[in-house]
């Protein structure tokens, strides 16, 4: 700012320059996907599974109606406290699934909506991890229209086929819609 005038002139020029700077600056604003996925990450921080922390958020008309995270059922000893035999036995990924007592984040979000009488029909489920085929069946039956996930961890052909046949759109956050 150049000023050859009075202090008052300098003050006016400074205010004008600052106003221009602040009016032109727009702080970065997350997309809806980024916003809801960040909340799913916060939900994942509540997970009590020793192996993996997953969070889920269900929205209807861009309003959050339910959240969930993976862990043992309500009233059951937490996984990290010895509540899940599969985790306590350090089972390999995909092995001894019948011993796992943890409920998946997607299932928990669906159940929480149901327990509170909230319709999720036509909604969108955001998950920090790609849903498994078991969760896919619950997602379909709950009437969820779209699934957005962050990590494409093992989306198997069964899950892909179920979503495709049921007409549930699914995509990795930030990527083009897959189906």
Secondary structure, DSSP 8 states (H G I E B T S, - for coil): ----S-HHHHHHHHHHHHHHHHHH-------HHHHHHHHHHHHHTT---SS---EEEEEETTEEEEEEE-EE-TTS--GGGTT-HHHHTT--TTSSGGG--EE-HHHHHHHHHHHTT---TT-EEEEEE---HHHHHHHHHHT--EEEEEE-TT--HHHHHHHHHHT-EEEETTS----
